[in-house]
Amino acid sequence: MSEVKLTQLSHGGGCGCKIAPALLQKILGDIKDKLPYPDLLVGTETCDDAAVYRLNDSQAIIATTDFFMPIVDDPYDFGRIAATNALSDVYAMGGTPIMALAIVGMPINKLPVEAIRAILQGGESVCRAAGIPLAGGHSIDSPEPIYGLVAIGVVHPDRLKKNSAARAGDVLILGKGLGVGIMAAALKKGALSAEGYQQLISNTTKLNTVGPALSAIDSVHALTDVTGFGLLGHLLEMCRGAGLTGEVSFNQVPILPAALELAQAGYGPGAIERNMESYGCDVQFAEGISSWQQRVLADAQTSGGLLVSVAPDAVQEVLACFHQAGFEQAAVIGVMKAGSAKVVVS
C-alpha cells in the first residue's frame, strides 16, 4: 500500500475538482430559482453550503454532500480530508452534524483492498471525532478514486446562518489560512516539503466545529466556508446574496507558511485559472496586487476555513471563538460595504 500514489490515479484532486463557477451557473440555469416549499429554508437560490428544511419551530434538518478525487497520496489522510471537508458544510450553516453516509467510487483493478479500506477508515476516524455515526453509504467501481460523505445535521431555525445575510458595515473574518490547492499541486510534483505536508494535513483535517458557537452570536449575520471557488469566489457569492461590496486587504489574509514561497514560484492547481475566468469584472484588484497574490486568493481550498460576516461590536467575540477552538490563524480580512455585488482587493 505504501507504493500507491493516489494522486496519479486521478486528473484532479480535492475541491479543485469542482466545476468552475461560470460553467456551473450555465448548467444550473433556472434551477437556482427559489423552490415553492415554505419549509425549505435554504435551497439552491443563493449557492449556499447546504440545504435546510424546517421540521418545526425549534428544529431544522441540514443536508449536504461532498466528494472528490485524491488531494494526497496517503489513503488514510485522503479519507480524513474528504470527510472533514464534507462535514464543514453543516458547520458553515451554524449546525451540528448528527450522521453521515459514505460515497465511495474506487478503481478496484488498480487499488489494493488495503488502500481502499484505509480511505474508509480515515473517514470513519473523522466522524468519530465529530461524535457522529458513519451509518452506511454507497459504492461503485469507478475509473478514478472518489470519496466523500452525505452529511446530515440539525440547527435551530433561528440560529441558521446563510451566506446571503451580510450587512453593510460588517467585518469579514477568515478562520483558516489559504494555500491548500497550491501546496497540493506542489505535492503532486514532488516539491512540497515534509513540514509543508504537515501544514497541509493539519489544516485540511481540522473540523470547523466552531460553527455552532458562531451561530449563537446574534451579530454574526452570514457564514460560509471557503472551498473550491477560492476566497474570492465564496466571498463573491456572499456579496451577490446580500447585494454588497466586499473589500479585502491582502496583507491581512492568513496564508499557510509553506504556501507563500510555492505561490511565488508559480505552483497551483488549474482551478485557479478557471476560477479567475469565472469572476470576470466582479473582482477588482488595486494596483500593486501581483499575479501570485491574485492566485492565492483564487486558490481552490479543500476543507477550508469559515468565512464570517459580523457586526463590528462582536469582532473580538468571534475571534475569541476561533482562537479558543484552536484556529490560530483566524483573522480580520476586510469589510462589507454598500455598493454593487463585487469584491475589491487592496
N, C-alpha and C positions, 0 to 999 in steps of 0.2 A: 504494500500500500504506500510505502514511502516514496516509491518511484512514480506514483500517479501525479500528473500535472493537470489539475482540473481546468486551469485557465487555457490550456492548449486544446481543450475539447469543445470550446465554445467561441463564437465570433465576437462576443461582448461579455461584460460582467457587471454584476451589481445593478444599481439603479441607472447606470449608464446604458442599460439595455432599453430603457423607456423609449417609446415613440416620441419624436420631437414635438414640442408643444404646438407648433403651427400645423403640422400634419395631423396631430390628434384632433385639433379643432375642426379640420376639414372632414375627418372621419366621423366625428360625433354629430356635426351639423345641428339640426333642430332637436336632437336627443337631449341637449342640455337645457331645453325649456323646462320650467318648473312643472312637476308632475301633479295631477289633481288628486292628491291624497292628503287631507288636512293633518293627519298624524305623522306624515313623513316630514320630520323637522329639517333634515338635510338630505338632499338628493344630488343630482348631477349639475344643478344650475350654477354653482359658484366654484366648481373644481375643488371642492373641499376634500379633506383627508379620508372621510368615511361616510357611510350612510347612517342616519339616525332615525329611529322610529319610536314614537311615544307610545308606551303601553298604558300609562295612567298619569295622574298628576305628579307622581313622585319618581317614576321610572321610565327610562328610555333605553332602548337597545342600540348599541353601536355595532355595525357590521362592516368589515373591510377584508380585502385580500391583497396579498403582495407576494410576488415570487420573481426570481430571476436566475440568471446563469452565474457561474462562479466568479467571484472577485479575487479570491485567493486560491492557492493550490491545496492547502491542507483541508481535508474533508470535514473534520470536526469544526474547524474555525469557520468554514463556509456555512455549515448548518447553524452555528451560533449567530453569525452576522445576519443571515436571511431571516431567522426567527425574531431577532431584536428589531430589525427593520420593519417587519410586519406588525408587531405589537405597538410600534411607535405611533401608528395612525390612530389607535384607540386613545393613547395618552394625549395626542395632539387635539383631540376633541374635548379634552378635560375629563375623560372617562377612566374607568378601571377595568382591565381585562378580566374575563371570567372563564374563558375556554378558547381552545384553538383546535383547528383541524389542519393536517399536513397536506401540502400539494407536492407531489413527487413525480418528476419525469427524469428517467435515467437511461443512458445508452448501455443496456445490460451486457452487450457484447464487447464493451470497451472498459467498463469499470468493474473491478472485483467486488464481490459481495461485501467484503470487509470495509471498503471505501464508502459504499452506499449506506451501510449500517452506521458508519461514523458520522456521516452527514445528518442522518436522522437523530442520532444520539446528541449531536451538537444542538439541534433544535429543541430536543426534549430538555436539555440542561437549562436552556433559557426559559422555557415555560415553567420549569420548577422554580427558577429564581424569581419569576413573576408571580408565583403562587397559584398557577392555574394548571388544569389537566390538558395534555395533548390527547384529545379524546377520539381521534380517528383521522380519516383523510382519504385520499385517492391517489393512485399511482398509475403511470403509463410507461411504456418503453419508448423513449424519445431519442432523436439524433444527438442532442446536446443535454448535459445535465442541468436540471431545473429543480429548484427547491424553494418553498415558501410556506406561508400559513394563511388560512382563513382565521381571522381573529374576531372574537365576539366580546363586547364589553358592555358596561352599564354606566349611566350617568343620570343625575337628576336633571330634568328638563331645564330648570332654572340655572343650572351650572354649566350647561352646554356652551362650549366656546367654538364659534365658527371662524373661518378665515376671512369673513367678509364684513365684520362689525367694527373695524378700526375707526377711530375718530380723529379729526384734525387736532393736532397738539399732542397726540400720543407719542411716547418714546418707544423705539424699537430695541429689543434685547434678543441676542442670539445665544443659545445655550451651549453649543459645541463649536470647536474650531473647524474651519474649512480645509480642504485639500485631499479628501479621501480618494476622489477619482484620479487626481494627479499621482498620488502615491501608488494606487493600484496599477496605473499604466506603467509606472517605473518598475514595479514588481514584475510585471509580465515581461519586461525587457531586461530583467536581472540587474536593475540599477537601484533597487531600494535596499538600504542598509538594514541590519538586524534591529537597530534602535528604531528606525523608521517603521519597520514591520510591527514592532510592539506598539508604537503610537497608533498605527492603523487599526490593529486588533482591539486595543483598549477603547478607542473612540467608537468603533462600529458595534461593539458588544455591550456598551453601556446603555441600559434601558432608560428611556425617558420617563421614569416613574414620577418625576416632579409634576407631571401634567395635572393630576387631581388636586394637588396643593395650589397650583396656579388657578385652576378653575374656581377655587373657593374665594379668590380675591375679586371683589366686585369691580375694581378698577382695571382688571385685565379685560380688555374689550375683544381682542381677536387673538387666535392661536393657530399655528400650523407647524409642520415640520419641514425641514429643508432636505430634499432628496434629489431625484434625478434631473430636475429642471434647474438646479443650482440656486444659490441665494437670490439671484436676480429674478429668476423665473417664478419662484414661490412668493417672493415679495410682490412681484407684479400681479400675481393672482390676488393677493391681499388688497393691492391698490385698486384693481378693477372691481373687486367686490364692494369696496367702500366708496369708490369714486374719488380717490385721493391721490396725492403725490407722495411717494416715499423718498426721503433723502437719506443717503448713506454716506458716511465718511470712511473711506477705505482704511485709513490709519487706525480706526477703532475696531475694525473687523478682526475677530480672533482667527488665527491661521495655525494649523498644526506645524510645529517647528520643522519637521523633516520635509514638509511640502514646500517651504519657501524656496530653497535652492533648486529643487526639482522644477518648480514652476518657472523660475527664471531661466532654467536650461531648456524649457520648451516641452517638458513632459505633460501629458494629459490625454484623456480619452477623446474619441471622435465626437462624443456627445457635447463637448464644449462648443464646437463649431455649429452643430445642429441647434443647440440652444441659442447661440448668439444670432443665428439667422432668423430664428423664430421671434426674438424680441423686437426686431425691427427698430423703428423710431421711438418705441415706447421706453427705451432705456437710453439715457443720455450721460455721457462721460465728460467731466470737466477736463480742460486742457491740463496735461501733466499726468493723467492716469494712463500708465503704459499698457502695452498689449498684454504682458504677463499678468498684470494686476486685473485687467478685464477678464482674463481667462480664469483666474482664481474665483472670481465672483460668479462665473458661469459654470464652474466645475460641477459635474454631476456627483452629488453626495450620496452615499449609501448609509442608511441608518444615521442620518444627520441630526443636528440639534433642533430644538424647538425654537420657533421664532415668535416672539410675544409683542403685541401692541398694547401698551399700558399707559394709563394716565400718569402724568409726572409725579403726582403725590404718592404713588405706590412703587416707584422705580426701585428704591432701596429694599422694599419688602420682597419684590420679585427677585432681585439679585441675591438676597439672603436665602431664598428658597433654593435657588440653583446652587449656590456655594455650599450650603448645608447638605445638599444631596450629592456633593462631590463633583459638580460641574465647575471645575476651577477656571476654565477659560470663558465662562459666561460673561458677556459684556454688553454695554450700550453701544449700538452701532449707528443710530440715526433717529429720525423723527418722521411722523406723518403730518402732512400739511394740506391745506385746501388747494385744489388745483385739479388739472386733468389726471386721468389714471396713467401714471408713468412712474419710473424710477430714475432718480438723478444721483449720480455718484461723483463725489468730490474728493 
